Amino acid sequence: MLLTSAATCLALNLYFEARSQDILSQIAVAQVTINRVDSPKFPPTICEVVTQKGQFSWFSDGKSDRPKETEAWKRALNLAKMILKNDVQVTCVGSSTFYHAEYVKPYWAKTLHKNCKVGQHIFYQEVGS
């Protein structure tokens, strides 16, 4: 899929990372994506963050990156546009630049500060950030 705008890239990340979750959870996932753009340790644009190798499993899993659930895609796109326009945030996520689903145990989580859990994701930031 050709990624052409920040809203499209953010919406794809919301769709593939959190489409089955509530709005607050989707906003939290979006916040991490935007926090990465704001960090010198990650690429400077939303599309580059979303497509960065090894960061979001949906992008490099070999499966189609085209949304199949029309209503979920529309919701993700509308939410992405709203977030980019209004800087909506989830307070406990803060400056988190990492998260994972609660049912996985990534090796890197031990090296980060756990900020909070929102929906099915646990959010982290680097120690000292």
BAPADO-672895 format. One line per 8 residues: for each residue x, y, z of C-alpha. Coordinates in Angstrom, 3 decimals. Last residue first. Layout:
<sites>
X/Y/Z ~ ...
</sites>
This chain:
<sites>
13.205/10.399/29.477 ~ 15.531/9.154/32.233 ~ 14.573/5.514/31.791 ~ 13.150/5.019/28.321 ~ 9.412/5.105/28.126 ~ 6.864/2.361/28.401 ~ 3.200/1.625/27.651 ~ 1.323/-1.645/28.234
-1.382/-2.464/25.695 ~ -4.693/-4.337/25.973 ~ -6.762/-1.381/27.107 ~ -4.441/1.208/28.553 ~ -1.678/-0.032/30.848 ~ 0.683/2.446/32.437 ~ 4.089/4.122/32.521 ~ 6.493/1.169/32.670
10.078/2.434/32.698 ~ 12.282/0.578/30.215 ~ 15.028/-2.070/30.325 ~ 12.772/-4.948/31.342 ~ 10.438/-4.241/28.393 ~ 13.205/-4.969/25.870 ~ 12.853/-8.767/25.999 ~ 9.253/-8.602/24.857
6.641/-10.424/26.956 ~ 3.455/-10.761/24.909 ~ -0.156/-11.070/26.147 ~ -0.415/-7.476/27.366 ~ 0.155/-6.101/23.882 ~ 3.291/-4.018/23.608 ~ 4.258/-0.416/23.987 ~ 7.196/1.857/23.312
7.833/5.578/22.910 ~ 6.129/6.701/26.089 ~ 6.264/10.473/26.647 ~ 3.134/10.650/28.742 ~ 1.063/7.470/28.377 ~ -0.646/8.254/31.684 ~ -2.230/11.442/30.319 ~ -3.850/9.995/27.184
-3.466/12.601/24.461 ~ -5.410/14.541/21.802 ~ -3.219/16.900/19.757 ~ -6.232/18.466/18.024 ~ -5.553/18.256/14.291 ~ -3.322/15.191/14.265 ~ -5.609/13.398/16.716 ~ -8.727/14.262/14.704
-7.185/13.055/11.439 ~ -6.075/9.804/13.080 ~ -9.544/9.293/14.582 ~ -11.226/9.733/11.214 ~ -8.799/7.300/9.577 ~ -9.152/4.707/12.335 ~ -12.955/4.936/12.312 ~ -13.087/4.596/8.509
-10.751/1.578/8.683 ~ -12.865/-0.094/11.385 ~ -15.975/0.446/9.237 ~ -14.345/-0.999/6.109 ~ -12.782/-4.092/7.676 ~ -10.262/-5.293/5.103 ~ -7.485/-2.764/5.670 ~ -4.713/-3.135/3.104
-1.312/-3.978/4.565 ~ -1.406/-7.475/3.083 ~ 0.618/-10.054/4.961 ~ 4.407/-10.442/4.868 ~ 4.748/-9.663/8.566 ~ 6.737/-6.459/8.037 ~ 4.166/-3.733/8.534 ~ 1.966/-5.643/10.961
4.907/-6.234/13.295 ~ 5.441/-2.586/14.117 ~ 9.028/-1.595/14.913 ~ 11.266/-4.047/13.071 ~ 11.990/-1.857/10.071 ~ 10.623/1.669/10.304 ~ 7.354/1.852/8.363 ~ 5.289/3.503/11.101
8.099/5.845/12.123 ~ 8.817/6.843/8.511 ~ 5.118/7.512/7.877 ~ 4.833/9.563/11.069 ~ 7.834/11.713/10.185 ~ 11.179/12.477/11.856 ~ 12.598/8.932/12.201 ~ 13.348/7.713/15.736
16.026/8.381/18.360 ~ 15.671/12.184/18.038 ~ 12.232/11.840/19.647 ~ 9.264/13.948/18.469 ~ 8.382/11.462/15.717 ~ 8.529/8.726/18.345 ~ 6.106/10.627/20.551 ~ 3.719/10.766/17.575
3.674/6.965/17.261 ~ 3.373/6.605/21.023 ~ 0.414/9.006/21.029 ~ -1.294/7.037/18.275 ~ -1.219/3.907/20.439 ~ -2.706/5.874/23.339 ~ -5.411/7.307/21.068 ~ -6.334/3.775/20.022
-6.627/2.695/23.645 ~ -8.847/5.681/24.447 ~ -11.031/4.891/21.408 ~ -11.754/1.317/22.504 ~ -9.901/-1.706/21.147 ~ -10.552/-3.947/18.152 ~ -8.722/-1.594/15.780 ~ -5.614/-1.441/17.979
-2.356/-2.277/16.170 ~ -3.504/-2.855/12.594 ~ -6.087/-0.087/12.431 ~ -4.212/2.383/14.596 ~ -1.031/1.895/12.574 ~ -2.955/2.235/9.341 ~ -4.610/5.396/10.660 ~ -1.239/6.917/11.552
0.064/6.231/8.048 ~ -3.082/7.600/6.402 ~ -3.095/10.715/8.596 ~ 0.608/11.363/7.998 ~ 0.050/11.174/4.262 ~ 0.924/9.120/1.205 ~ 1.605/5.568/2.227 ~ 1.312/3.429/-0.900
0.000/0.000/0.000
</sites>
